[in-house]
């Protein structure tokens, strides 16, 4: 008999069928009622086991975490909160879980504790919901770009360049660190390494994606990226995933429309397809925020926040206008901002959230940032001070997407490389695309884990990636 997944058995049209299920015990009562979960959905299937037909020695093995298989008839549930239950006629323990050692018990565990048990935390309701939503977002992103005629490009994970010059990189080497080859001057002989030069894990696939866009028209990357920054905040990882579309013949306005359409499409898809998991995560967030001061709580429930982004047209304001709004605010005048607000300084999360949550009351796209605080590849505006950059801000988190129109003019790009101390020889291939059929083009980056945080309401980025990589932590 073929195993059925629980998500397909919560349907009254299946009542009366004989089915086989397998999963892990969540809870049990009186060696008779077992709540079984197989990961296919948030809800459990209650198994009703005949005490008389089961040896006591076997029933005692029905402990939280044990893996079991069961066959029985699907019946209408007599209890509340579930439509069906399984009256078991045959069952067996597939794998025991010693109750004295199994760490995921029938009680509330802290997220910090569960990070130490990342190999087992998938079995909890919270993390089951988070990773089902993560999958739905992943699928929605691929579907969005595919339906728009984009081609996915697999850009290098190992690279000899730093895409932005904005973060420490992880070195990739086969050299014996206990016996490094040396040059005559005592320096390390990089030529003896596997690639014949220094190589690193990538911080972005953008530069390579631009090359693809200038031939295929529109491409996107969705791959792992790495930053060797010694940061232990709730918003930073050493290994994370990025979505980076690049579009030829597109200016900043086109880029803004694409970002808005993308965000609305993927949020809409998960609202429709993950209703049960989002309802659970919303209730979890509400309970967690009861311990927080009122000013640290969200002003609207999770699903309402997401739906508002889907339904609300994004507003646009320049960086300069945003600075003026911030400096004119009562929040600024009462010195409630922790970080300075002045032209030429990058906006912090507190500034972004004030704009979207207190002034505009909805999503905002900031444009035209000062050149000195943005990357070398962003197109210079005619004012000589700003670049054609954009950041998409949403309530509850602030920046979620960052992008720009890329600098397509060779002379301007070479000048930028010099200003940023980037040797032209390191990016000769990137510069050559400006020599042969250059054209305007644009793109953006969307940090996938930040998106998952936003959609699930989780407050720590370590809880939305299966096995987080952070300073001093590469467990599992």
C-alpha positions as CSV (number, residue, x, y, z in Angstrom):
1,X,0.0,0.0,0.0
2,X,1.3,3.4,-1.0
3,X,2.0,5.9,1.9
4,X,-0.3,8.9,1.9
5,X,0.8,12.3,3.2
6,X,-1.2,13.9,5.9
7,X,-1.9,17.1,4.0
8,X,-4.0,15.0,1.5
9,X,-6.0,13.3,4.3
10,X,-7.7,16.3,5.8
11,X,-10.5,16.1,3.3
12,X,-14.0,14.7,4.2
13,X,-14.2,13.1,0.7
14,X,-11.5,10.7,1.9
15,X,-13.5,9.5,4.9
16,X,-14.0,5.7,4.8
17,X,-10.8,5.0,2.9
18,X,-8.2,2.6,4.2
19,X,-4.8,4.4,4.1
20,X,-1.2,4.1,5.2
21,X,0.7,6.9,6.9
22,X,4.1,7.4,8.4
23,X,5.6,10.2,10.5
24,X,6.8,11.2,13.9
25,X,4.9,11.3,17.1
26,X,4.2,14.8,18.3
27,X,2.1,13.9,21.4
28,X,0.3,10.9,22.8
29,X,-2.4,10.2,25.4
30,X,-3.2,7.0,27.2
31,X,-1.2,4.9,24.7
32,X,-4.3,5.3,22.5
33,X,-4.4,8.7,20.9
34,X,-1.3,9.7,18.9
35,X,-0.8,13.0,17.2
36,X,1.3,12.2,14.1
37,X,3.1,14.7,11.9
38,X,4.9,13.9,8.6
39,X,6.1,17.5,7.8
40,X,3.7,17.9,4.8
41,X,1.6,20.5,6.7
42,X,1.3,22.1,10.1
43,X,-1.6,20.0,11.3
44,X,-1.3,16.6,12.8
45,X,-3.3,13.5,12.1
46,X,-4.8,11.8,15.2
47,X,-4.3,8.1,15.3
48,X,-6.6,6.0,17.4
49,X,-4.9,2.8,18.5
50,X,-6.8,-0.2,19.9
51,X,-5.2,-0.8,23.4
52,X,-6.5,-4.3,23.5
53,X,-5.0,-5.3,20.2
54,X,-1.5,-3.8,21.0
55,X,1.1,-5.3,23.3
56,X,1.9,-3.0,26.2
57,X,5.6,-3.2,25.5
58,X,4.9,-1.7,22.0
59,X,2.6,1.0,23.3
60,X,5.3,2.1,25.7
61,X,7.5,2.9,22.7
62,X,5.0,5.5,21.6
63,X,7.1,8.5,22.8
64,X,7.5,12.0,21.4
65,X,9.9,11.9,18.4
66,X,9.4,8.2,17.6
67,X,8.9,7.3,13.9
68,X,5.9,5.1,13.2
69,X,3.9,3.6,10.3
70,X,0.2,3.0,10.6
71,X,-2.6,1.6,8.5
72,X,-6.3,2.2,9.2
73,X,-9.6,3.6,8.2
74,X,-10.0,7.4,7.9
75,X,-13.0,8.5,10.0
76,X,-14.6,11.8,10.8
77,X,-12.9,13.2,14.0
78,X,-14.9,13.3,17.2
79,X,-12.6,16.0,18.6
80,X,-12.4,19.7,17.7
81,X,-9.8,21.3,15.6
82,X,-9.5,18.4,13.1
83,X,-11.7,17.0,10.4
84,X,-10.4,13.5,10.2
85,X,-8.7,10.9,12.3
86,X,-7.3,7.4,11.6
87,X,-8.7,4.3,13.3
88,X,-5.6,2.2,13.3
89,X,-5.8,-1.5,12.4
90,X,-2.0,-2.1,12.0
91,X,1.0,-0.1,13.2
92,X,4.7,-0.5,13.9
93,X,7.5,1.5,15.4
94,X,10.1,2.4,12.7
95,X,12.5,4.2,15.0
96,X,12.5,4.8,18.7
97,X,13.2,8.1,20.4
98,X,14.6,7.7,23.9
99,X,12.4,10.1,26.1
100,X,15.3,10.6,28.4
101,X,17.5,11.9,25.6
102,X,15.2,13.3,22.9
103,X,15.5,17.1,23.4
104,X,12.3,18.3,21.6
105,X,9.7,17.6,24.3
106,X,6.0,18.6,24.7
107,X,6.8,22.0,26.0
108,X,7.8,25.4,24.7
109,X,11.5,25.7,23.8
110,X,13.4,29.0,23.3
111,X,14.6,29.8,19.8
112,X,18.1,30.0,21.2
113,X,17.9,26.5,22.5
114,X,16.5,25.2,19.2
115,X,19.4,26.8,17.3
116,X,21.7,24.4,19.3
117,X,19.5,21.6,18.1
118,X,19.2,22.7,14.4
119,X,19.4,19.0,13.3
120,X,16.0,18.4,15.1
121,X,14.3,21.8,15.1
122,X,12.6,21.1,11.8
123,X,10.2,18.8,13.8
124,X,8.7,21.7,15.7
125,X,5.6,23.5,14.5
126,X,7.4,26.8,14.3
127,X,10.3,25.6,12.1
128,X,8.1,23.3,10.1
129,X,6.0,26.4,9.2
130,X,9.1,28.6,8.5
131,X,10.7,26.2,6.1
132,X,7.5,25.4,4.2
133,X,7.0,29.1,3.7
134,X,10.7,29.4,2.7
135,X,10.1,26.7,0.0
136,X,6.9,28.5,-1.2
137,X,8.9,31.8,-1.6
138,X,11.7,30.0,-3.4
139,X,9.2,28.5,-5.9
140,X,7.3,31.8,-6.3
141,X,10.5,33.7,-7.2
142,X,11.4,31.2,-9.9
143,X,7.9,31.2,-11.3
144,X,7.8,35.0,-11.3
145,X,11.0,35.4,-13.4
146,X,10.2,32.4,-15.6
147,X,6.8,33.8,-16.5
148,X,8.4,37.2,-17.2
149,X,10.8,35.6,-19.8
150,X,13.9,35.7,-17.6
151,X,16.7,33.1,-17.8
152,X,18.3,31.8,-14.7
153,X,22.1,32.2,-14.7
154,X,24.3,30.2,-12.4
155,X,27.1,32.6,-11.6
156,X,30.4,31.5,-10.0
157,X,30.6,30.7,-6.3
158,X,34.4,30.9,-6.5
159,X,35.6,34.2,-7.8
160,X,38.7,36.3,-8.2
161,X,36.9,39.5,-7.8
162,X,35.0,41.5,-5.1
163,X,31.7,42.6,-6.6
164,X,31.3,45.6,-4.4
165,X,34.4,46.2,-2.4
166,X,32.1,46.4,0.6
167,X,32.9,43.3,2.7
168,X,35.5,40.9,3.8
169,X,35.7,37.8,1.6
170,X,36.4,34.1,2.5
171,X,39.6,32.9,0.9
172,X,39.5,29.7,-1.1
173,X,42.8,27.9,-1.2
174,X,44.5,24.5,-1.5
175,X,47.8,25.8,-0.1
176,X,49.2,24.1,2.9
177,X,48.8,26.7,5.6
178,X,51.5,25.1,7.7
179,X,54.0,25.3,4.8
180,X,53.1,28.2,2.6
181,X,55.1,28.7,-0.6
182,X,57.1,32.0,-0.4
183,X,58.4,34.5,-2.9
184,X,61.9,36.0,-2.7
185,X,60.5,38.9,-0.7
186,X,58.8,36.6,1.8
187,X,55.3,37.1,0.6
188,X,53.0,34.2,-0.2
189,X,53.4,32.8,-3.7
190,X,49.7,33.1,-4.9
191,X,50.7,31.6,-8.3
192,X,51.2,28.3,-6.6
193,X,47.6,28.1,-5.5
194,X,45.0,26.0,-7.3
195,X,43.8,28.8,-9.6
196,X,47.1,30.5,-10.0
197,X,46.0,33.5,-8.1
198,X,44.0,34.5,-5.0
199,X,40.4,33.3,-5.1
200,X,37.4,33.9,-2.8
201,X,33.8,32.9,-2.2
202,X,31.6,35.3,-4.0
203,X,29.7,38.2,-2.3
204,X,27.4,38.7,-5.2
205,X,26.6,37.3,-8.6
206,X,25.7,40.7,-10.0
207,X,28.7,41.5,-12.2
208,X,28.5,38.1,-13.9
209,X,24.8,38.5,-14.3
210,X,25.3,41.8,-16.1
211,X,27.4,40.0,-18.7
212,X,24.5,37.5,-19.3
213,X,21.9,40.3,-19.5
214,X,23.9,42.0,-22.2
215,X,23.4,39.0,-24.5
216,X,20.3,37.2,-23.2
217,X,18.3,40.4,-22.4
218,X,17.2,39.5,-19.0
219,X,18.6,37.1,-16.5
220,X,18.4,36.4,-12.8
221,X,20.7,34.6,-10.3
222,X,19.6,32.8,-7.2
223,X,22.6,31.5,-5.3
224,X,24.6,31.4,-2.2
225,X,26.8,34.4,-1.3
226,X,29.3,34.9,1.5
227,X,30.5,37.7,3.7
228,X,33.3,37.3,6.2
229,X,32.1,40.1,8.5
230,X,32.6,39.6,12.2
231,X,29.0,40.5,13.0
232,X,26.7,38.7,15.4
233,X,23.6,40.7,14.9
234,X,20.1,39.3,14.3
235,X,20.3,40.4,10.7
236,X,23.6,39.1,9.5
237,X,24.9,35.7,8.3
238,X,28.2,34.6,6.8
239,X,26.4,32.5,4.2
240,X,23.1,33.5,2.7
241,X,21.2,33.4,-0.6
242,X,20.6,36.3,-3.0
243,X,18.2,36.9,-5.9
244,X,19.7,39.3,-8.5
245,X,17.9,40.1,-11.7
246,X,19.7,42.1,-14.4
247,X,17.8,43.6,-17.4
248,X,19.3,45.1,-20.6
249,X,17.7,48.3,-22.0
250,X,16.1,49.0,-18.6
251,X,16.5,52.3,-16.8
252,X,15.9,53.0,-13.1
253,X,12.1,53.4,-13.5
254,X,11.9,50.0,-15.2
255,X,13.9,48.6,-12.4
256,X,11.6,50.0,-9.8
257,X,8.6,48.6,-11.5
258,X,10.2,45.1,-11.7
259,X,11.1,45.2,-8.0
260,X,7.5,46.2,-7.0
261,X,6.0,43.6,-9.2
262,X,8.3,40.9,-7.9
263,X,7.6,41.6,-4.3
264,X,3.9,41.8,-4.8
265,X,3.8,38.6,-6.8
266,X,5.8,36.5,-4.3
267,X,3.9,37.8,-1.2
268,X,0.6,37.2,-3.0
269,X,1.7,33.6,-3.8
270,X,2.6,32.8,-0.2
271,X,-0.5,34.4,1.2
272,X,-2.6,32.2,-1.0
273,X,-0.6,29.0,-0.7
274,X,0.6,29.0,2.9
275,X,-2.5,30.2,4.8
276,X,-2.3,27.7,7.6
277,X,1.4,28.2,8.3
278,X,1.1,32.0,8.1
279,X,-1.9,31.9,10.6
280,X,0.2,29.9,13.0
281,X,3.3,32.2,12.6
282,X,1.0,35.3,13.1
283,X,-0.3,33.9,16.4
284,X,3.2,33.0,17.4
285,X,4.3,36.6,16.8
286,X,1.4,38.0,18.7
287,X,2.2,35.9,21.7
288,X,5.9,36.7,21.6
289,X,5.2,40.4,21.4
290,X,3.1,40.4,24.5
291,X,6.4,40.5,26.5
292,X,7.6,43.6,24.6
293,X,6.9,47.3,25.2
294,X,4.1,48.7,23.1
295,X,6.4,50.8,20.9
296,X,8.4,47.6,20.0
297,X,5.3,45.7,18.7
298,X,4.1,45.6,15.2
299,X,1.1,47.9,14.6
300,X,-0.7,45.2,12.4
301,X,-0.8,41.4,12.4
302,X,1.6,39.6,10.1
303,X,-0.8,38.7,7.3
304,X,-2.4,42.1,7.3
305,X,1.1,43.7,6.9
306,X,1.9,41.4,3.9
307,X,-1.5,42.0,2.3
308,X,-1.0,45.7,2.6
309,X,2.2,45.5,0.6
310,X,0.4,43.5,-2.1
311,X,-2.5,46.0,-2.3
312,X,-0.7,49.3,-1.9
313,X,1.0,51.2,-4.8
314,X,4.6,51.9,-3.8
315,X,5.4,55.5,-3.3
316,X,8.7,57.1,-4.6
317,X,10.9,59.7,-3.0
318,X,14.4,60.8,-3.5
319,X,17.1,60.4,-0.8
320,X,17.4,64.2,-0.6
321,X,13.6,64.5,0.0
322,X,13.7,61.8,2.6
323,X,16.5,63.6,4.5
324,X,14.4,66.7,4.5
325,X,11.3,64.8,5.8
326,X,13.3,63.2,8.5
327,X,14.9,66.4,9.7
328,X,11.5,68.1,9.7
329,X,9.9,65.3,11.8
330,X,9.0,65.7,15.5
331,X,11.0,62.4,16.0
332,X,14.2,64.2,14.9
333,X,13.4,67.4,16.7
334,X,12.9,65.5,19.9
335,X,16.2,63.7,19.3
336,X,14.6,60.3,19.2
337,X,16.8,59.0,16.4
338,X,19.9,57.2,17.5
339,X,21.9,57.8,14.3
340,X,22.6,61.2,12.6
341,X,20.3,62.5,9.8
342,X,22.3,64.5,7.4
343,X,22.8,64.6,3.6
344,X,25.6,62.2,2.6
345,X,25.1,59.7,5.5
346,X,23.5,56.3,4.8
347,X,20.1,55.9,6.3
348,X,19.7,53.4,9.1
349,X,16.9,51.0,9.8
350,X,15.3,53.5,12.2
351,X,15.1,56.2,9.6
352,X,13.7,53.8,6.9
353,X,11.1,52.5,9.3
354,X,10.0,56.0,10.3
355,X,9.5,56.8,6.6
356,X,7.4,53.8,5.8
357,X,5.6,53.4,9.1
358,X,5.0,57.0,10.3
359,X,5.1,59.2,7.3
360,X,4.1,57.3,4.2
361,X,2.3,54.5,6.0
362,X,3.2,52.0,3.2
363,X,6.0,50.8,0.9
364,X,8.4,53.4,-0.4
365,X,11.2,53.4,-3.0
366,X,14.0,55.7,-2.2
367,X,16.1,56.9,-5.2
368,X,19.1,58.9,-6.1
369,X,21.5,58.4,-3.3
370,X,24.8,60.3,-2.8
371,X,27.5,58.7,-4.9
372,X,30.0,58.4,-2.1
373,X,27.9,55.9,-0.1
374,X,27.0,53.7,-3.0
375,X,28.9,51.1,-5.1
376,X,31.2,51.9,-8.0
377,X,29.0,50.3,-10.7
378,X,26.0,52.6,-10.1
379,X,25.2,55.1,-12.9
380,X,26.2,58.7,-12.1
381,X,23.3,61.2,-12.3
382,X,23.8,64.5,-14.2
383,X,23.9,66.5,-11.0
384,X,27.4,65.1,-10.4
385,X,26.5,64.2,-6.7
386,X,24.1,61.3,-6.8
387,X,23.7,58.0,-8.6
388,X,20.7,56.2,-10.0
389,X,20.2,53.9,-7.1
390,X,17.1,52.6,-5.4
391,X,16.1,51.0,-2.1
392,X,12.7,49.4,-1.6
393,X,11.5,49.9,2.0
394,X,8.5,48.1,3.6
395,X,6.8,48.5,7.0
396,X,8.2,46.3,9.7
397,X,11.7,45.8,8.4
398,X,12.9,48.8,6.3
399,X,15.1,48.0,3.3
400,X,14.3,44.7,1.6
401,X,15.6,45.3,-2.0
402,X,18.5,47.4,-3.2
403,X,19.4,48.1,-6.8
404,X,20.4,50.6,-9.4
405,X,20.8,51.5,-13.0
406,X,24.3,50.3,-13.9
407,X,27.0,52.6,-15.3
408,X,27.1,51.8,-19.0
409,X,29.6,54.6,-20.0
410,X,33.1,53.3,-20.2
411,X,34.9,56.5,-19.3
412,X,32.6,57.1,-16.2
413,X,33.0,53.5,-15.1
414,X,36.8,53.7,-15.4
415,X,36.9,56.9,-13.4
416,X,34.7,55.2,-10.7
417,X,37.1,52.2,-10.5
418,X,40.0,54.6,-10.0
419,X,38.1,56.5,-7.3
420,X,37.3,53.3,-5.5
421,X,40.9,52.0,-5.8
422,X,39.7,49.1,-7.9
423,X,42.5,48.0,-10.4
424,X,41.0,48.0,-13.9
425,X,43.1,44.8,-14.6
426,X,41.0,42.9,-12.0
427,X,37.7,43.8,-13.9
428,X,38.9,43.9,-17.5
429,X,36.1,41.5,-18.6
430,X,33.5,43.7,-16.9
431,X,34.8,46.9,-18.5
432,X,34.9,45.2,-21.9
433,X,31.1,44.9,-22.0
434,X,31.2,48.7,-22.1
435,X,33.4,48.6,-25.2
436,X,31.3,46.3,-27.3
437,X,27.7,47.2,-27.7
438,X,27.1,48.9,-24.4
439,X,23.6,49.9,-23.5
440,X,21.7,51.0,-20.4
441,X,20.8,48.2,-18.0
442,X,19.6,47.8,-14.5
443,X,19.2,45.3,-11.7
444,X,18.7,44.7,-8.0
445,X,19.5,42.4,-5.2
446,X,17.0,40.8,-2.8
447,X,18.4,39.0,0.2
448,X,16.4,35.8,0.4
449,X,16.7,35.3,4.2
450,X,15.6,38.8,4.8
451,X,12.6,38.2,2.7
452,X,11.8,35.0,4.6
453,X,12.2,36.9,7.9
454,X,9.7,39.5,6.7
455,X,7.2,37.0,5.5
456,X,7.3,34.7,8.6
457,X,7.7,37.4,11.2
458,X,10.8,35.8,12.7
459,X,13.0,38.3,14.4
460,X,16.4,36.6,13.9
461,X,17.9,35.7,10.6
462,X,19.4,32.5,12.1
463,X,15.9,31.1,12.4
464,X,15.0,31.3,8.7
465,X,18.0,29.3,7.2
466,X,18.4,25.6,8.0
467,X,21.9,25.8,9.3
468,X,23.2,29.3,10.0
469,X,26.8,30.2,9.5
470,X,28.0,33.0,11.8
471,X,31.3,34.0,13.4
472,X,32.7,31.1,15.5
473,X,29.8,28.8,14.4
474,X,29.9,26.3,11.5
475,X,28.1,23.5,13.3
476,X,26.0,20.8,11.4
